[in-house]
Amino acid sequence: MPDKDRGMALPRKVEIGDITVRDGLQVLEHYFPVREKLQLLEDLILAGFKHVEVSNFGHPKYLPQFKDVEELLTRLLNSERVGSRLKQNGGDVTICTITINEKAVQRALDYKAKHGTGPDYLLQMVSTDEAHHKVNSGMSLGDYWEMTERCTKMAHEAGMKMCGTVSTIWGSPIEGNRITDLNKAVEFSKTYLDLGADYIEQADHDGSADPARVYQYFRMILDKSIMGKWADPKYHLAHFHTSRGMGMANYLAALLAGMNRFETTLSSTGGQPANIIDGTFIGGTGRYYHFEHLFSGLVSTEDFVVMCEAMGIDTGINIPRLLELGRLFRDDFLRLKPQDKKILLENVARSTQLSLGKIKSLEESDDSLSSLVDEATKKVSAFSDEPVERIYGNMQGLLSGLAKYLKWRAWAPSRSETLLSGVPPSPNLKDLIE
């Protein structure tokens, strides 16, 4: 319970799960090999995180970022560095994989049947906006509810728990930025829990929320007259993106409303899965909701942990170790390495039918970007049956993305302010102030 003598009604302790390896990396237009993903997971666990998202059992044709899900799970569960800390091995750290549809759930079940161990949690998702839900899952809401009831039962029978995500609570990015009904999200949360979900990820997947409505919504979710036995923060987790700069304020609003479970990512990465990987088009999940899709990530893990600790809220995270990992992620994982740059340039040249020389010119200046998009559109249209408008959009996305990567020398800029300025001068952080 919050301590009212401390000013703001804040919890004494929070649980923060880091989901960089799944949500954070999926938006980046680069394939990160298993060894790098494993290192991130291990370092996050060693920093004190008790819950991490590992991967996605979705079809690798559309989500090749996760084609290594089985290998990554196996290597994590058998890790010499952190294997003993995992719940599956007798520890207290839980791991989650995404299983949007029944085929993905079956893949997770098959993995556990084969190996005798597997994820602690599977995750499915509905959107209150049916248009968004259809794009995300390929199913109607009615069919999805029937499917998720079966899948939840299957997961429980296999000894795994199910997280039910409710999305587009505060708005939908599909077909324009549309307002959605908070009451519908409350209804969906109750439905999920009544069907057997073990907890709900209350999600703002594109940064539509504002602090006032966040506070309003979570007061509804934690109101026993509305939610009955489900009006307990242990059944709910807050997941906010910050494409409009309100993510941290939204987390504070959720804290003040009584929430104590959250998710974040290193450097504020994350968002809609990429539809380009290393300069080559993939299935993905369709057209990006936001043109600047790299700026729609979750709130930075580094910033949120430090904010909580500055306010006297115990996170259980080793801050020096977290900030060391944050710098490693920013300076190494996100960096456009020479070998990656070479592959990227060659693939973009192949995808656009432009010469390598013209592609490389974007490294010096993007003044020729518009003319290169036009030239690539003309070349690709000559042998493609796709509408010219779609080809133009693809070429623009591909070449403008390349120009940014060459300018940044990174796959995305870090949006963690703590990595730049250090911890604030808070009495609760006095031992960490340089």
WORA-V945233 format. One record per backbone hydrogen bond with DSSP energy under -1.0 kcal/mol. NH is the residue of the N-H (numbers start at 0). CO is the residue of the C=O. Records with the same first field share a line. If there is no record, write none. Layout:
# WORA-V945233
NH: CO, CO
This chain:
# WORA-V945233
2: 9
5: 2
9: 7
13: 313
14: 259
16: 261
17: 50
18: 263
22: 18
23: 18
24: 19
25: 21
29: 27
36: 32
37: 33
38: 34
39: 35
40: 36
41: 37
42: 38
43: 39
44: 40
45: 41
46: 42
47: 44
48: 43
51: 93
52: 17
53: 95
56: 97
61: 58
62: 58
65: 62
66: 63
68: 65
71: 67
72: 68
73: 69
74: 70
75: 71
76: 72
77: 73
78: 75
82: 78
84: 81
85: 82
86: 92
88: 85
89: 86
90: 85
91: 84
92: 84
93: 49
95: 51
96: 120
97: 54
98: 122
104: 100
105: 101
106: 102
107: 103
108: 104
109: 105
110: 106
111: 107
112: 108
113: 109
114: 110
115: 111
119: 94
120: 94
121: 160
122: 96
123: 162
125: 164
127: 166
132: 128
133: 129
134: 130
135: 131
136: 132
137: 133
143: 139
144: 140
145: 141
146: 142
147: 143
148: 144
149: 145
150: 146
151: 147
152: 148
153: 149
154: 150
155: 151
156: 152
157: 153
158: 155
159: 154
160: 119
162: 121
163: 198
164: 123
165: 200
166: 125
171: 177
177: 171, 175
184: 180
185: 181
186: 182
187: 183
188: 184
189: 185
190: 186
191: 187
192: 188
193: 189
194: 190
195: 192
196: 191
197: 161
199: 234
200: 163
201: 236
202: 165
203: 238
213: 209
214: 210
215: 211
216: 212
217: 213
218: 214
219: 215
220: 216
221: 217
222: 219
225: 222
226: 222
227: 223
229: 226
230: 227
231: 229
234: 231
235: 232
236: 199
237: 260
238: 201
240: 203
241: 296
244: 241
249: 245
250: 246
251: 247
252: 248
253: 249
254: 250
255: 251
256: 252
257: 254
258: 253
261: 14
262: 237
263: 16
264: 298
267: 264
268: 265
273: 25
276: 279
277: 28
279: 276
281: 274
282: 60
283: 61
292: 290
294: 291
297: 268
298: 239
300: 264
303: 299
304: 300
305: 301
306: 302
307: 303
308: 304
309: 305
310: 306
311: 308
312: 307
313: 11
317: 46
318: 316
321: 317
322: 318
323: 319
324: 320
325: 321
326: 322
327: 323
328: 324
329: 325
330: 326
331: 327
332: 327
333: 328
335: 408
336: 334
340: 336
341: 337
342: 338
343: 339
344: 340
345: 341
346: 342
347: 343
348: 344
349: 345
350: 346
351: 347
352: 348
358: 354
359: 355
360: 356
361: 358
362: 359
363: 360
364: 360
368: 365
371: 367
372: 368
373: 369
374: 370
375: 371
376: 372
377: 373
378: 374
379: 375
380: 376
382: 379
390: 386
391: 387
392: 388
393: 389
394: 390
395: 391
396: 392
397: 393
398: 394
399: 395
400: 396
401: 397
402: 398
403: 399
404: 400
405: 401
406: 402
407: 403
408: 404
410: 333
414: 266
420: 416
421: 417
425: 423
428: 425
431: 428
